[in-house]
């Protein structure tokens, strides 16, 4: 799948967490990429150091790509031509978060994506996906807690 899951990343990738993902060009946000990731890890009860080390490892191994829209970061890993593992990290308020989820899901669908999985069943993410018509199903892959047809 070209685009969001392909090699043509439109955001820079780096080994340093400060440059793990870049913000939108001209973004007025005062929230750093690392702050967004750390906040998510803390909310899920994960030691931020452990979470950041894991995120860096996933990106460096080439499996996960990260993109930023506003104060929402999408982590995505291609599982098949039509499926991907996703997770959203955010400090956006609910309405802005939903708009950013819609933006990423639209890009995913344009690239041929149909199914998303997440290892976390986050009600915030579920509400955002459902707001744009995603159909939740029982995950059929081990280790995943969320499956949605988009």
C-alpha positions, 0 to 999 in steps of 0.5 A: 500500500502506497502512502500512509503505509508505504515508504514515502513517509511525509514525516521525518523518523529518527532514533531520538525521541524528540524527533521520533515524529515531527509536528505539522509544518507551521504548527502552533502547538506547544506540546512536544511529540515526546509529551504526547507519547508520555501522557498516553503511557502514563494514562495506561499505567505504563512507565514512560521510560519503558514505553518510549524505549519500546516505541523507539525500538518499534520505529527503528526496526522498521515495523511501525511508522508514526505520523502527527496531525495536531496533537495526535500521533498515529502509530501504524504497522502494516499487517497485510495489504488491507489491515494494520495495527494502529494506536493513537496517542493524543493530548487533543480535546475530544472534538479535535481528536475525532477530527484527527482520527477521521483524517487518518482513517480516511488516508488509510482507506484511500490507501486500500486499508479496510481493517485496523487492530489495536493492542489496547481497547481504549474507549476514547479511540473506540468512540472516535472510530465509531463516530465515523462509522467503523464497525467493531468486531471481536479481534481474530488475531492473538494479542489484539484487543480491538478490531474495527472495519473501516 
